[in-house]
Structures are given as C-alpha cells and as structure tokens.
Amino acid sequence: MSGVLFGAFAGKRGTEDHAAALDALELLAERKMDVHRIYAVWDEAQPNKFLLADLERGRIPLLSITAKRQDGSGVSWASIASGAQDAQLQAHALALKGTGKPLFLIFNHEPDMAGTAHGTPAEFAAAFRRLVTVFRQQGVTNVSYSMTLVPYSFQSGAADAFWPGSTYVDWVGADAYNWNGCNPTAGDTWRSLEEAVAPVLTWANAKGKPVMLPEWGSVEDASVAGRKGQWFRDALDTFKRHPEIKVASYFHTTGTCPWWLDSSASSVDGFQALGANGYTHATAAAWLQPSTTTGTAPLTVTFDLSGSTGFQSTTGTGNDAWSLDFGDGAAKVTGRGRPTALQTHRYTAKGTYRASLTVTDWKSVQNTDTRVVTVK
C-alpha cells in the first residue's frame, strides 16, 4: 500500500451523537475519512452500531477492544491467555468475520499505561496471542492486528516485554502527541510529529512491521500563532519520509489535553492541506453528502458527490466512473470521470431509502458510500 490511510476519532460536542460528530469533522476537514477509530469494551456485542455505520459509509473501522466489561470490571490478561474467555473471543471473531469487510483490531491499546490492573506484560503478550489464535481458528481473514503502545515504551525498551511475536502482530501502533507542556509528565517542549514517532519507527523497522498512529495530535502554541497549522503541514513530510507509516487517525477531542482540530483557523487550514494531498488518499473514497436526510413527502434532496476521491489523488479528483442509486427504484445516474457535483432527486412516497454512491478510481478500486433518507 502506498500513502497513508487517513482517519480520525471524532469526539462529541453538545447533544450530537458520534455519527453527527464524525460528519462534522469530515466537513471541517473537507474530505471523507478512510479510517474511523472506535473504542469498545470486552463484552460489548460486535459489530457495534458504530462499526456497522462505518462499513455502510465505506470507511475502514479501527476497532479497539479493551479488557474491561460494560459494568466497569476488569478482565485479566491471564484469564484471556488461559482460554477462560474463549467464548467471548469466539463470539467477537464470528461477528467480525461476518461483516466480510477489512478492519483493524487493537487489543487493549496502551497496555503499558495500565499498570498492574490487568496483569504483567508477559500476560498481555500471551492474551494477545490467544485472541489471534482463536480468531484464526474461527477462519477470520478480514482482520489485521495491532499492538499499540505509547512512543516512550519503544524508546525505553519496555515494548519488548509486551511483544506477542511477529507471527501474531500485523501492525505496530503508537499514540503520538505534541504535548507542549499541557501534560506535566509528558514533556514541556514543542516537538514535531517526526520527533514524536521516531522511537516507534526505529523499533517497528527492526521487527519488519508497518506502523499505524491510532491516535495523534497537537495542542496550540500560545506564544507562536499558526504553529499548530504548520505542524500539520510538516506532518505530510514526515509521512512521505517514512512510508512505513500507513495509517494515521487523528484524535479530535479532549483527552489529557485539548486536541481539537478547530482550536484555531490556522490549525484547520493546516489539517485541510494535509488531508487534501494525494499522499493521504491511500484508497478510493466515495463521499455522498445529502442536503437533508429526513423530511415530509414529497421530499427533494440534493446530493453532493464532488468530494469523492481516487487513490493518491487530491481531494475531489482521481475517479474514472461513478454510479448513484437513489434507493427508491428510480433509474441510477451514472457518469465517467469526476462525479457531477450536485444531483437532485424527489422522493414522492413515505419510506426509508438507502441512497448509494459507488465510485471506481483510476486504479479500478471501488468504494461505496450509503446514506439513509427518511421520508415521513
């Protein structure tokens, strides 16, 4: 795979749900996300609604399952490694296999920050191996597996103790941040993404594994206007210099620090420039944006198709063919080259309709985005 699969986790604001938060982020970024980060707990049924929504929208889910139940109780890594949790693992395996779509799976992200809550590093490694073994026994072939730690563990040598082994790990992940003093324990100097990811790149290269950034982000520099926006522009150079980085999912929310993309106009501009570049389009992306998704009959909806993008093409370019199905039995609208920006359709009868846009890029890779339109 050439380039970077570009994605994000979108935090909620106000009364919006996660779907609305992600839609808002994509409008802010002026592009569709290739990858969407999803956090789940141990006994949460899969595929959950967020994962199903991603598949319908043509995104690749980046699913994290932590060793904690919905009631807040922990699951020890030793119990997973022993086989005592196999029934849950089998249920997850069959459910994710049943989607028939590729996805990334992170088991217990940042185990190096968990202390002794779930067990020892060796027990984490054994639990990771058990998960992958059970998935393989169930015939799962559409899931790839990531061990994700904080960058410092790759620098200190702590990562070695958590390593399940090359035959079990497909990706090495690191959550890389420019803290700039917002977290007293994490460094008080401004650092580039290049500096933040250096330890994991060295470590993963020695293992012969590609790298993902399941979380990454920067705060603003109160003393230098526009510095965060430039940080995003510089990140593109980092990605290009290190082609082993193949997935980057921005953490658009408040965690330990405020990582919101829209912390300043220059930050938004920098992220938009990064996301528009062909290097951050590592796959075809259909992007279907309806003017409304609900209303009374007759309902006229205008669909914007113009943001759809092909492999390694700047946003809105790179597609060879497209097809729009309005979902109500009306004739499909098709075309060649860049999708016609606006298509208007009138829904005359009450019902729930699934409008779908399929694009085929210049590499003959297809992607489909489906939006639900409800007519009352």
C-alpha positions as CSV (number, residue, x, y, z in Angstrom):
1,M,0.0,0.0,0.0
2,S,1.3,3.4,-1.0
3,G,0.5,6.5,1.0
4,V,-1.4,6.9,4.3
5,L,-4.9,5.8,5.2
6,F,-6.2,8.9,6.8
7,G,-8.7,8.9,9.6
8,A,-9.9,10.2,13.0
9,F,-11.8,9.7,16.2
10,A,-14.4,12.4,16.5
11,G,-15.4,13.5,20.0
12,K,-19.0,14.6,20.6
13,R,-20.0,18.1,21.4
14,G,-23.2,19.2,22.9
15,T,-26.1,16.9,22.1
16,E,-24.6,15.4,18.9
17,D,-24.1,11.7,18.6
18,H,-20.9,10.0,17.3
19,A,-22.2,9.8,13.8
20,A,-23.0,13.6,13.7
21,A,-19.6,14.3,15.3
22,L,-17.8,12.4,12.5
23,D,-19.9,14.1,9.8
24,A,-19.0,17.5,11.3
25,L,-15.3,16.5,11.4
26,E,-15.4,15.5,7.7
27,L,-17.0,18.8,6.7
28,L,-14.3,20.6,8.8
29,A,-11.5,18.6,7.1
30,E,-13.2,18.9,3.7
31,R,-12.8,15.2,3.0
32,K,-14.1,11.8,3.9
33,M,-12.1,9.8,6.4
34,D,-10.7,6.5,5.2
35,V,-10.5,5.1,8.7
36,H,-12.6,5.7,11.9
37,R,-11.3,4.9,15.4
38,I,-13.9,3.0,17.5
39,Y,-13.4,2.2,21.2
40,A,-15.2,-0.8,22.7
41,V,-15.2,-2.9,25.9
42,W,-14.8,-6.6,26.3
43,D,-18.4,-7.8,26.5
44,E,-19.9,-5.3,24.0
45,A,-21.6,-7.1,21.2
46,Q,-19.8,-6.8,17.8
47,P,-20.2,-5.5,15.3
48,N,-21.5,-2.5,17.2
49,K,-23.5,0.3,15.6
50,F,-20.5,2.5,15.0
51,L,-18.7,-0.3,13.2
52,L,-21.7,-1.1,11.1
53,A,-22.1,2.6,10.2
54,D,-18.5,2.8,9.1
55,L,-19.0,-0.2,6.8
56,E,-22.1,1.3,5.3
57,R,-20.2,4.6,4.7
58,G,-17.3,2.8,3.1
59,R,-14.8,3.5,5.9
60,I,-12.4,1.1,7.4
61,P,-13.1,0.6,11.1
62,L,-10.1,0.8,13.5
63,L,-11.6,-1.1,16.4
64,S,-10.1,-1.1,19.9
65,I,-11.3,-3.7,22.4
66,T,-10.1,-3.2,25.9
67,A,-10.1,-5.8,28.7
68,K,-12.9,-4.1,30.6
69,R,-16.6,-5.0,30.9
70,Q,-19.6,-2.7,30.5
71,D,-20.1,-2.8,34.2
72,G,-16.6,-1.4,34.7
73,S,-15.0,-4.6,36.0
74,G,-11.7,-5.6,34.5
75,V,-10.8,-8.8,32.6
76,S,-7.3,-10.1,33.5
77,W,-4.9,-10.8,30.7
78,A,-4.1,-14.1,32.4
79,S,-7.7,-15.3,32.1
80,I,-7.7,-14.5,28.4
81,A,-4.5,-16.3,27.8
82,S,-5.7,-19.3,29.7
83,G,-8.7,-19.8,27.4
84,A,-11.2,-18.9,30.1
85,Q,-12.5,-16.1,27.9
86,D,-12.6,-18.1,24.6
87,A,-16.4,-18.0,24.4
88,Q,-16.3,-14.2,24.2
89,L,-13.4,-14.3,21.8
90,Q,-15.2,-16.7,19.5
91,A,-18.3,-14.5,19.5
92,H,-16.3,-11.5,18.5
93,A,-14.4,-13.5,15.9
94,L,-17.5,-14.8,14.2
95,A,-19.3,-11.4,14.3
96,L,-16.4,-9.5,12.8
97,K,-15.8,-12.3,10.2
98,G,-19.5,-12.0,9.3
99,T,-19.0,-8.4,8.1
100,G,-17.0,-9.6,5.2
101,K,-15.1,-6.3,5.2
102,P,-11.5,-5.5,6.2
103,L,-10.9,-3.9,9.5
104,F,-8.1,-3.2,12.0
105,L,-8.2,-4.6,15.6
106,I,-6.3,-3.3,18.5
107,F,-6.4,-5.4,21.6
108,N,-6.2,-3.4,24.8
109,H,-4.5,-0.3,23.5
110,E,-1.7,1.3,25.6
111,P,-1.3,-1.7,27.9
112,D,2.0,-0.1,29.0
113,M,-0.1,2.6,30.7
114,A,-2.4,0.1,32.6
115,G,0.0,-0.6,35.5
116,T,-0.9,-3.9,37.1
117,A,-4.7,-3.5,36.6
118,H,-4.9,-6.4,34.1
119,G,-1.6,-8.2,34.7
120,T,2.0,-8.3,33.6
121,P,3.5,-7.5,30.2
122,A,4.1,-11.2,29.6
123,E,0.4,-11.9,30.3
124,F,-0.6,-9.2,27.9
125,A,1.5,-10.8,25.2
126,A,0.0,-14.2,25.9
127,A,-3.5,-12.8,25.9
128,F,-2.8,-11.1,22.5
129,R,-1.6,-14.4,21.1
130,R,-4.7,-16.2,22.4
131,L,-7.0,-13.7,20.8
132,V,-5.3,-14.0,17.4
133,T,-5.2,-17.8,17.7
134,V,-9.0,-18.0,18.4
135,F,-9.8,-15.7,15.6
136,R,-7.7,-17.8,13.2
137,Q,-9.4,-20.9,14.4
138,Q,-12.7,-19.3,13.5
139,G,-11.5,-18.7,10.0
140,V,-11.2,-14.9,10.3
141,T,-9.2,-13.5,7.4
142,N,-10.5,-9.9,7.2
143,V,-9.0,-8.6,10.4
144,S,-5.4,-7.4,10.9
145,Y,-4.0,-7.0,14.4
146,S,-2.1,-4.1,16.0
147,M,-0.1,-3.9,19.2
148,T,-0.4,-0.2,20.3
149,L,1.8,1.4,23.0
150,V,2.9,4.9,23.8
151,P,6.0,6.0,22.0
152,Y,8.2,6.2,25.1
153,S,7.9,2.4,25.6
154,F,9.6,1.9,22.3
155,Q,12.4,4.2,23.4
156,S,12.9,2.8,26.9
157,G,12.9,-0.9,25.9
158,A,9.6,-1.6,27.7
159,A,7.9,-2.5,24.4
160,D,10.0,-5.7,24.2
161,A,8.2,-7.2,27.2
162,F,4.7,-6.7,25.6
163,W,5.6,-8.1,22.2
164,P,3.4,-11.1,21.3
165,G,5.7,-12.1,18.4
166,S,5.9,-11.4,14.7
167,T,3.5,-14.2,13.7
168,Y,0.7,-12.6,15.7
169,V,1.2,-8.9,15.1
170,D,0.5,-7.2,11.7
171,W,0.9,-3.6,12.8
172,V,2.9,-1.7,15.4
173,G,0.9,1.2,16.7
174,A,1.8,4.2,18.8
175,D,-0.3,7.1,20.1
176,A,1.9,10.1,19.3
177,Y,1.3,13.6,20.7
178,N,2.9,17.0,20.8
179,W,2.2,17.9,24.5
180,N,4.0,21.2,24.7
181,G,3.6,21.4,28.4
182,C,-0.1,20.6,28.7
183,N,0.7,17.4,30.5
184,P,3.5,18.0,33.1
185,T,4.6,14.3,32.9
186,A,4.9,14.2,29.1
187,G,7.3,17.0,28.3
188,D,7.1,20.8,28.1
189,T,8.8,21.4,24.8
190,W,7.3,21.7,21.3
191,R,8.0,18.7,19.2
192,S,7.3,17.8,15.6
193,L,5.4,14.6,14.7
194,E,8.8,13.4,13.4
195,E,10.2,13.6,16.9
196,A,7.1,12.0,18.4
197,V,7.2,8.9,16.2
198,A,10.9,8.4,16.0
199,P,11.1,5.7,18.7
200,V,8.3,3.6,17.2
201,L,9.7,3.8,13.7
202,T,13.1,2.5,14.8
203,W,11.5,-0.3,16.8
204,A,9.0,-1.4,14.2
205,N,11.5,-1.3,11.4
206,A,13.7,-3.7,13.3
207,K,10.6,-6.0,13.5
208,G,9.8,-5.5,9.8
209,K,6.3,-4.3,10.6
210,P,4.3,-1.3,9.2
211,V,3.3,1.4,11.6
212,M,-0.1,3.0,12.4
213,L,-0.9,6.0,14.5
214,P,-4.2,5.1,16.1
215,E,-4.1,8.4,17.9
216,W,-2.0,11.5,17.2
217,G,-2.4,15.2,17.9
218,S,-1.0,18.6,18.9
219,V,-2.0,21.4,21.1
220,E,-1.6,25.1,20.2
221,D,1.4,27.1,21.0
222,A,0.1,30.2,22.8
223,S,3.3,32.1,22.0
224,V,3.5,31.4,18.3
225,A,0.4,32.0,16.2
226,G,-0.1,29.5,13.4
227,R,2.4,26.9,14.8
228,K,-0.1,24.1,15.0
229,G,-1.2,24.6,11.4
230,Q,2.4,24.4,10.3
231,W,2.8,21.3,12.5
232,F,0.1,19.6,10.3
233,R,1.8,20.7,7.1
234,D,5.1,19.3,8.4
235,A,3.4,16.0,9.2
236,L,3.0,15.4,5.5
237,D,6.8,15.5,5.1
238,T,7.1,13.0,7.9
239,F,4.6,10.6,6.3
240,K,6.5,10.8,3.0
241,R,9.9,10.3,4.6
242,H,8.6,7.3,6.4
243,P,6.5,5.2,4.1
244,E,6.3,2.6,6.9
245,I,3.6,4.8,8.4
246,K,0.5,3.6,6.6
247,V,-2.4,4.6,8.9
248,A,-2.9,7.9,10.8
249,S,-6.1,8.5,12.8
250,Y,-6.3,11.9,14.4
251,F,-7.7,12.3,18.0
252,H,-10.2,15.1,17.5
253,T,-11.4,15.5,21.1
254,T,-10.2,16.5,24.6
255,G,-8.2,13.8,26.3
256,T,-5.4,14.6,28.7
257,C,-5.2,17.9,26.7
258,P,-7.4,19.6,24.1
259,W,-6.6,18.1,20.7
260,W,-9.5,19.6,18.8
261,L,-8.6,20.4,15.1
262,D,-10.6,23.7,15.2
263,S,-8.6,25.2,18.0
264,S,-7.6,27.9,15.5
265,A,-8.3,28.9,11.9
266,S,-4.6,28.1,11.0
267,S,-5.0,24.7,12.6
268,V,-8.0,23.9,10.4
269,D,-6.1,25.2,7.3
270,G,-3.1,23.1,8.1
271,F,-5.2,19.9,8.6
272,Q,-7.2,20.6,5.4
273,A,-4.0,21.0,3.4
274,L,-2.6,17.7,4.9
275,G,-5.9,15.8,4.2
276,A,-6.2,17.2,0.6
277,N,-2.8,15.9,-0.5
278,G,-2.8,12.8,-2.7
279,Y,-0.5,11.0,-0.3
280,T,-3.2,10.9,2.4
281,H,-5.6,9.3,0.0
282,A,-4.4,5.7,0.0
283,T,-7.6,4.2,-1.3
284,A,-10.7,5.2,-3.3
285,A,-13.3,7.2,-1.3
286,A,-16.9,7.8,-2.3
287,W,-18.4,10.8,-0.4
288,L,-22.1,11.3,-0.6
289,Q,-23.4,14.4,1.1
290,P,-27.2,14.9,1.1
291,S,-28.8,18.3,1.7
292,T,-31.1,16.6,4.2
293,T,-31.8,13.1,5.4
294,T,-35.3,13.5,6.7
295,G,-38.5,15.3,5.8
296,T,-42.1,15.0,4.7
297,A,-43.2,13.8,1.3
298,P,-42.6,14.9,-1.3
299,L,-39.0,15.5,-0.2
300,T,-36.4,16.9,-2.6
301,V,-32.8,16.1,-1.7
302,T,-29.7,17.4,-3.4
303,F,-26.7,15.1,-3.3
304,D,-23.2,16.5,-3.4
305,L,-20.8,13.9,-4.9
306,S,-17.9,16.3,-5.6
307,G,-15.7,15.3,-2.6
308,S,-15.2,11.7,-3.8
309,T,-11.5,10.9,-4.4
310,G,-9.3,8.3,-6.0
311,F,-6.1,6.6,-4.9
312,Q,-3.3,9.1,-4.3
313,S,-5.3,11.9,-5.8
314,T,-6.0,15.3,-4.4
315,T,-9.5,15.6,-2.8
316,G,-12.3,15.5,-5.4
317,T,-10.2,14.0,-8.2
318,G,-8.9,10.7,-9.4
319,N,-12.1,8.8,-10.2
320,D,-12.8,7.1,-13.5
321,A,-16.5,6.2,-13.1
322,W,-19.4,6.7,-10.7
323,S,-23.0,5.5,-10.1
324,L,-25.7,7.0,-7.9
325,D,-28.6,4.8,-6.8
326,F,-31.3,6.9,-5.1
327,G,-32.7,3.8,-3.4
328,D,-36.4,4.2,-4.4
329,G,-36.4,2.3,-7.6
330,A,-35.7,5.3,-9.8
331,A,-33.1,4.9,-12.5
332,K,-29.5,5.2,-11.4
333,V,-27.4,8.2,-12.5
334,T,-24.0,7.3,-13.9
335,G,-21.1,9.1,-15.3
336,R,-17.4,9.0,-16.2
337,G,-14.6,10.9,-14.6
338,R,-15.2,13.2,-11.6
339,P,-18.7,12.8,-10.2
340,T,-21.1,15.6,-11.1
341,A,-21.1,17.8,-8.1
342,L,-24.9,18.0,-7.5
343,Q,-27.7,15.6,-8.2
344,T,-31.2,16.4,-7.2
345,H,-33.9,13.8,-6.5
346,R,-37.5,14.0,-5.4
347,Y,-38.8,11.3,-3.1
348,T,-42.6,11.2,-3.5
349,A,-43.7,8.4,-1.1
350,K,-43.2,7.9,2.6
351,G,-40.5,5.4,3.4
352,T,-36.8,4.8,4.3
353,Y,-34.4,4.8,1.4
354,R,-30.8,4.0,1.1
355,A,-29.1,6.2,-1.4
356,S,-25.7,4.8,-2.5
357,L,-22.8,6.3,-4.5
358,T,-20.2,4.0,-5.9
359,V,-17.0,5.3,-7.4
360,T,-14.3,3.5,-9.4
361,D,-10.9,5.2,-9.3
362,W,-8.2,5.2,-11.9
363,K,-6.7,2.1,-10.3
364,S,-10.1,0.3,-10.7
365,V,-10.6,0.3,-6.9
366,Q,-14.2,0.8,-5.9
367,N,-15.8,2.4,-2.8
368,T,-19.4,2.9,-1.8
369,D,-21.0,5.5,0.5
370,T,-24.6,4.9,1.6
371,R,-26.8,7.4,3.2
372,V,-30.3,6.7,4.7
373,V,-33.1,9.1,3.7
374,T,-36.3,9.0,5.7
375,V,-39.4,10.4,4.2
376,K,-42.4,10.9,6.6
